[in-house]
Amino acid sequence: MADNRRSSTRHAVTIAGKISISGGTYDCTITNLSLGGALIAASQKQPMGIRCNMQFVIPTMAEPIEVGATVRWSDDSSVGIQFDGLRARDVWALNEYFKQLTAG
């Protein structure tokens, strides 16, 4: 049996964002999103366990979502991050966004 520790449903998305990691801030594209974390298209591998901050905008909220996170895995094309914890308004807005994604 595979070990799958994800507690949130993942959704395929294409969302522009910014990631602050390893002393720099970079534009990025989120390709997979859940309440627990995100998959980011990347051009270089990042060390597992490194801390980062994400910022992105979704249609159901005017202000950007800003959240601290930890790199859980990385390869030459993607970085998987786990969010530290979202604010209640961010959780609400993401759930509304996910409803729109699954309704279409």
N, C-alpha and C positions, 0 to 999 in steps of 0.2 A: 504494500500500500504506500502511495506517495505521501510525503510529509508536506501538507499544504497548510501553512499557518495564517493565511490571509483571513481577515475577519470582515472585509468589505468587498462588495462586488466591484470589479474593475470595468471601466467603460472606455472604449476606443474613442479618442478625441484628437483634434489638432488645435492646440491652444498655444499662442505665443506667451512667453513668460520671461522672467529674469531669474537667474540663479547666482547667488553669491557663494563662492566656494574657493578654497585655497588662495585667499587674499584678493580675488578679483570678482567682478560682477559681469555676467555674460548673458546675452540674449539666448534663449533656448526655445525649443518646441516640445510641449508635453504631448505624448502620443497615447498615453494610457493614464486614467485618473480614477481614484477611489477616495473614500473618506479617510483611508489609512495611508495613502501615499501616491506616488506618481512614477511613471516611466518617462524619461527625458531622452530625446535624441541627443547624442553627444559625439564630439569628434576626438575625444581622448578619454582614456580610462581614468577613473578616480579611485583613491584608496578606500577600501571598505572601512566603515566606521567613522569616516570624516564628517564633521558637522557642516551644514550648509543652511542657507535661507532661500526660500522660494517666494516669488511674487507673480501673480497672474490674475487676469480678469475673466469673469464668466458673464454671460448675458443676464443672469438673474440677480446681479448685484452691481451697483454703480462703482463702489470702491474696490480696489484690488484686494485679493486675499493674500495675506502675508503670513508665512508659517515657517518655523524652524523645522529642520529635518536632519536625518542621518542617512548617509549612503549605505545601503544594504548589499548592493552588488553593482558591478560595473564591467563593461567590456569596451571594445574599441568603437562601438556605435550607440550604446545606450547606458544610462545610469538609472538604477532603481533606488528611489528614496522612500523612507518611511517618515511620515509627518510626526512631529512631537505631540501635536494635539491642536485641533481647530477650535476657534471660538464658536459659540452657539450660532451666531448669525451666519458664519461661514458654512457650518453644517447644514443649516436650513437652506441657504442659497444653493449649495451643491446638490442637495437632495432635489430641489426644484429643477435644477439644470438636468440632473440625471433622468427625471421624469420626462422632460422634453426629448431627451435623446432616445428613450425607449418607446415613446409614443409615435415617433416618425418612422 
